[in-house]
């Protein structure tokens, strides 16, 4: 389903519904919603995958941190069950179900709600695949909601499994930061792929400009516009996380400040690629215009050469009775000699002027 159709379906699905009423809006990317749970502390680690829909999980006790991940947003009953267990506001659950949300962060006192777009490169179709990810951060728990299985969070899971770094020694706020950081790091990988596409398109543009080049430029331009819409609000999200006075420790705020710098770098790279792509369209139009000018120049020179030749042929093509040249023995070859000499002189003249 295209983004345009998804926007239309979102407007249609929301019509006439009460605020807080759960309706999945967007493309259904998985047949059955899947739940995975990771609970850890500095000394312990427990992971459960593909839990059934009758999932029930209590808040962790002590220093344990709980990470619950849901793949599939169409199962509204499961979302209501999770929302009831963790006292999540119905409006938050409504935003989780709606995949057309703008990246944002909202503070509900007992928990923080974060929405972002996870962007990955689809190598098979050679375009950017966007997926909405929602995070709910509580005192010792992080809830993540995704549209489908497969994400950029596997390095975070691996660090938790191996106990590397400081992630298992920190709280739930550091886990939420780590998830955001993984998503931002994927933007850098994505921009490298887009940069390669731009370089390839530039080479094709210089070697053999054609209509397929214009289609490729417009596709990239459209992807960069959507990528910009997802990256710019992320700057505000990270800034709010850095300044948050609830559920975020001073240590995590320092890391959020570094993440803010990374987001700025992503935005700068996006703007640079947008300028390059826009310039490519100007280069294409200039190339087409120059090529047309070269063709018109050659045709004009050919027409100019034939003007005097046409004049001579027209004069001696007239059927007057008293034309003395018509009676000459060498008149025909003489006319050919004059015509060839005239054409040769004009070609030489054009070359000396640099017109040919």
Buried (B, 14 or more C-beta within 10 A) or exposed (E): EEEEEBEEBBEEBBEEEEEEEBEBBBBEBBEEBBBBBBBBBEEEBEEEEEBEEEBEBEEBEEEBBBBBBBBBBBBBEBBBBBBEBBEBBBEBBBBBBBBBBBBBBBBBEEBBBBBBBBBBBEEEEEBBEBBBBBBBBBBBBBBBBBBBEBBBBEEBBEBBEEBEEEBBEBBBBBBBBBBBBBBBBBBEEBBEBBBEBBEEBBEBBEEEBEEEBBEBBEBBBBBBEBBBEBBBBBBBBBBBBBEBEEBBEEBBBEBBBEBBEBBEBBBEBBBEBBEBBEEBBEBBEEBBEEEEEEEEEEEEBEEEBBEBBEEBEEEEEEEEEEEEEEEEEEBEEEBEEEBEEBBEEBEEEBEEEEEB
